[in-house]
């Protein structure tokens, strides 16, 4: 992996493309909430891109830049996904937040209801105390619901995480992973999204994403999300246990 966070950000921004709207935050990619069941895929590729920039000058100066993307390739019994996010904010020429992450996932269907998965991710979030966080998990999942209106996926397994802290020091720990992803088609154009994940050992990291996606046309959708991240044991440089984020974004669906 690249060591320099800014070099990674340039790489992520290059592949994610140009801005589509003006807003400052995006849904977290700590939870993989995209549908990745190859048995119900209607095409061999599905993906989306979100990006935005805003700036203010005058009595106060601020700027915000963010981009994210999720891409999934489908085979007969397998699905392969990549995701990435880059975001930073500054106020009065001082950086106030900076977060970059990327990940990959593979899923293999054993039958219509049961599957195996593996996924890995990298995170740099120095304002929350992490110079880098690398996580690898694998395990078993079950497709509980897979109808035309609702989808529910449950999965669990072992994993390992390596943390390098912004204030110095590092640690590597084994962990247990569990997650659920649920979607419900409220109308022809509106979908409800709920995802949760737990990563646990002697401390717990919990992530939640709740949102609505409203299709505008075949290529664009409006997405509204509320994300919560809870860490029971936080770095000394970032003592608060809970972070929340609300986002309204314009999503471009790649065909």
Buried (B, 14 or more C-beta within 10 A) or exposed (E): EBEEBEEBBEBBBEEBBEBBBEBBBBBBBBBBBBBBBBBBBEEEEBBBBBBBBBEEEEEEEBBBBBBBBBBBBBEEEBBBBBBBBBBBBBBEEEEEBBBBBBBBBBBBBEEEEEBBBBBBBBBBBBBBBBBBBBBBBBBEBEBEEBEEEEBBBBBBBEBBBBBBBBEEEEEEEEBBBBBBBBBBBEEEEBBBBBBBBBBBBEEBBBBBBBBBBBBEEEEBBBBBBBBBBBBEEBBEBBEEEEBEBEBBBBBBBEE
